[in-house]
Amino acid sequence: MERVTKRLRLREFTIEDLDTMHVYAGDLECVEFMLWGPNTREDTTRFLLDVLANQSVCPRRKYDFALIDPQGRHIGGCGIYLDDTMKKAEVGWILRKEEWNQGYGSEAAKELITVGFEKLGLDEITATCDARNRGSARVMEKCGMTLSTKRINHRRDRSREDLFHDQLEYSIRK
């Protein structure tokens, strides 16, 4: 599957994306609020191999896309992940830090929502973020998602095992 928006091309990952994927997956600043990372090169390789394997699973529940900018550069990734009912999914995205605050996250997330409702026939789409991550919360709001749940002390801090942070969950229904 491939999708094109005003400024982005969302395309399936290929093995040739390993180096450019690792630029953001291995960057502590890019993954600061993620539940994973920063990746070692081996972590990124394992993840990419899983992504490639999921492209042929039927029925397919995981769709990961490389984000390609107008100059043809791989600037990030995004995905939509269906639950067991195949009627609900979660979306997510990550960008190289050089691409932050340019609207790419919102553009990618809006396209994922369109794919979810129009192509995959979903009833509801959710997204989560660390409550300290105002950038991701703004992306969700720009996409028409509304805050549905705030989980207190839900995410373990990266550097202190005894410290937890709140998590926000946003959702949108068809």
C-alpha positions in Angstrom: 0.0 0.0 0.0 1.2 3.5 -0.8 -0.4 6.8 0.0 0.4 10.3 -1.2 -0.6 13.5 0.7 0.1 17.1 -0.2 3.8 16.9 1.0 4.4 13.3 1.9 4.6 9.9 0.4 3.7 7.1 2.8 5.2 3.9 1.4 6.0 0.4 2.6 9.4 0.0 4.2 12.1 -1.9 2.3 15.4 -3.3 3.6 17.2 -0.4 2.1 15.6 1.9 4.7 17.7 0.5 7.5 20.2 3.3 7.7 17.7 6.2 7.4 15.4 4.5 9.9 18.1 4.1 12.4 18.8 7.9 12.3 15.6 8.6 14.2 15.2 5.2 16.0 18.6 5.5 17.5 18.3 9.2 18.5 17.5 9.6 22.2 15.9 13.0 21.6 13.6 11.5 18.9 12.4 8.7 21.2 12.5 10.6 24.5 8.7 10.1 25.0 8.4 6.7 23.4 8.0 3.4 25.2 11.0 2.0 23.3 14.5 3.1 22.3 16.8 4.5 21.7 17.6 1.6 19.4 20.9 0.0 18.8 21.5 -0.9 15.2 20.6 -4.5 16.0 17.3 -3.3 17.5 16.5 -1.3 14.4 17.4 -4.2 12.2 15.1 -6.6 14.2 12.3 -4.1 14.0 12.6 -3.5 10.3 12.7 -7.3 9.7 9.4 -7.6 11.7 7.9 -4.8 9.7 8.8 -6.5 6.4 7.4 -9.8 7.6 4.1 -8.1 8.6 3.7 -7.0 5.0 2.7 -10.5 4.0 0.6 -11.5 7.0 -3.0 -12.2 6.2 -5.2 -10.9 7.6 -2.9 -8.0 8.0 -3.1 -6.1 11.3 0.1 -3.9 11.2 0.8 -1.3 8.5 4.1 0.6 8.8 5.1 3.3 6.4 8.3 5.2 5.6 7.6 9.0 5.4 9.2 10.4 2.3 9.4 14.2 1.9 9.1 16.2 -1.3 12.8 15.9 -1.9 12.6 12.1 -1.7 14.2 11.9 1.8 13.1 9.3 4.4 12.3 11.6 7.3 10.3 9.3 9.6 7.8 6.6 10.0 4.2 6.0 10.9 1.9 3.1 11.3 -1.6 1.9 12.0 -2.1 -1.2 14.2 -5.4 -3.1 14.2 -6.7 -4.9 17.3 -8.1 -8.4 17.3 -11.6 -7.2 16.4 -10.3 -5.6 13.2 -12.6 -2.6 14.0 -10.3 -0.5 16.2 -6.7 0.5 15.7 -3.9 2.7 17.2 -1.8 5.0 15.1 1.7 6.3 15.8 4.5 8.3 14.1 8.0 9.4 14.6 10.1 12.1 12.8 13.7 13.0 12.5 14.2 16.0 14.9 15.1 18.2 12.0 11.6 17.8 10.7 9.7 18.7 13.9 7.2 21.5 13.9 6.7 21.5 10.1 3.3 19.8 10.1 4.5 16.5 8.9 3.3 14.6 11.9 -0.2 15.9 11.5 -0.2 15.3 7.8 0.9 11.7 8.3 -1.6 11.0 11.2 -4.5 12.5 9.2 -3.7 10.1 6.3 -3.5 7.1 8.7 -6.9 8.1 10.0 -8.3 8.3 6.4 -6.8 4.9 5.6 -8.3 3.4 8.8 -11.8 4.6 8.1 -12.0 4.5 4.3 -9.8 1.6 3.4 -9.7 -0.7 6.5 -13.3 -0.1 7.6 -12.4 0.8 11.2 -14.9 2.2 13.7 -12.4 3.9 16.1 -8.8 5.0 16.0 -6.7 5.9 19.0 -3.3 7.3 19.7 -1.3 7.7 23.0 1.5 9.8 24.2 3.4 10.7 27.3 1.6 13.6 28.9 4.7 15.7 28.7 4.8 15.4 24.9 2.8 18.4 23.9 3.9 18.1 20.3 2.2 14.7 19.9 -0.9 15.8 21.8 -1.2 18.8 19.4 -0.9 16.4 16.4 -3.8 14.3 17.7 -5.9 17.4 18.4 -5.2 18.8 14.8 -6.4 15.4 13.5 -9.8 15.8 15.2 -9.0 13.4 17.9 -10.3 14.1 21.4 -8.7 13.2 24.8 -10.5 10.1 26.0 -8.3 8.9 28.9 -5.6 10.1 31.1 -3.7 7.3 32.9 -1.9 8.6 36.0 1.7 7.3 36.5 1.3 4.9 33.6 4.7 5.2 31.9 8.0 4.3 33.6 10.7 7.0 33.3 13.7 6.0 31.1 16.3 6.9 33.6 14.6 6.3 37.0 12.8 3.1 37.7 10.9 4.6 40.6 9.5 7.5 38.6 6.4 7.3 36.4 4.6 9.7 34.0 1.1 10.2 32.9 -0.2 8.9 29.6 -2.8 10.5 27.4 -5.1 8.6 25.0 -6.9 10.3 22.2 -9.5 8.8 20.0 -11.7 9.5 17.0 -14.8 7.5 15.8 -16.0 7.1 12.3 
